[in-house]
């Protein structure tokens, strides 16, 4: 019954259980009692009987094997020789590490003389008189020890994060959560052990079973969520999960039963790798489909009621869905439709089984496929040929694209040159037109200026003639004189007779 209260860090949380362990399950390893603890338990069980018939080999340490009972004179002689011939052993150094069993290494019986025994402060001893009556003496105290047997009491200590399991001779059991301590009294105690409390982090939980007074029929179950430090009470034990886990022989991508042994449930989103091996296509090609599953635990009670190994259920359901999908396709069609393995609609059985088990499948990622060596070699050769042809095609395409690019650049350059020449010609025409317009404007201005000047001169000339006429000057004679090439003047009172010679000169 005692072993069910054991808790082991190696079987702690589900994320820790991913690490490969030995052949023996961690919870069984934790349940085994270490050799020092076995010796201490045997000594504790025999302390009460040994006090009546024997005496330890070393009273001060209280750890020796029992010696046969001898006469009182020999006992007193040995005790006196021990106390006076040898110095008393120094108590253990303050701050010494506490043993894993929780036993206080500083506990000792004190110092004995011929008639008296001294118990140091903070120590306790069991004193047995000749009638067999046992008395607990707590230091500091000095008492008469003649004819009495003195034995040191074992002191057990539990620090924070630990607890003591105290089992009594009447069948009772008590758990003392640290910081606490207890002195082992063989009259009432049967066994004392130290265990570690369960450290539950955030987003973690443990399943605790409690046994009632009426036996196995009244066993109840409850959940303890973190962050918390859980100390099980008497009659309580933790549920130990044994689920499918990664197999080291295939790199952890295939799951085997019982590979994960743990006691803490992880409530955060999680993921796992899974390879579905030996999947046949419609044309008898054998493939290995590689997947990554993302899931999250949403309902612990539903999980406990619906399954004992949800990871195994996920593996089986995912394998069934993949076989159903791949078995209807040929290899070429499968390679053309691999994107369907990334959709949740392809995994109907997996999604339904996860919902029944209190889990939610968030996403499934298809990581590729593998094939047997012969088929893989053919695939590799075909892939190499296809890649080589694709590279040649890409090279030729790049060369043609380079020629097209050069031609496009030449045409673009010629078009730009034509545009530049047209722009230059238009600019020259515009400049010529501007020059002509400027010339015409200048000529018009000159003509207008000349006309204005002429008009001014004519007006002044007319005013001059008018002034001359006013003075009585013969304007005709004035204007015609000097205007002809030859002037002939005829004077006389009679009728003139004129003869002109027209012969050329």
Secondary structure by P-SEA (a helix, b strand, c coil): cccccccccccccccccccccccccaaaaaacccaaaaaaaaaaaaaaaaaacccccccccccccccccccaaaaaaaaaaaacccccccccccccccccccccccccccccccccccccccbbbbbbccccbbbbbccccccccccbbbbbbbbbbbcccbbbbbbccccbbbbbcccbbbbbbcccccbbbbbbcccccccbbbbbbbbcccccccbbbbbbbccbbbbbcccbbbbbbbcbbbbccccccccccccccccccccccccccccccccccccbbbbbbbbbbbbbbccaaaaaaccccaaaaaaaaaaaaaaaaaaaccaaaaaacccccccccccaaaaaaaaaacccccccccccccccaaaaaaaaaaaaaaaaaaaaaaaaaaaaaaaaaaaaaaaaaaaaaaaaaaaaaaaaaaaaaaaaaaaaaaaaaaaaaaaaaaaaaaaaaaaaaaaaaaaccaaaaaaacccccbbbbbbcccbbbbbbbcccc
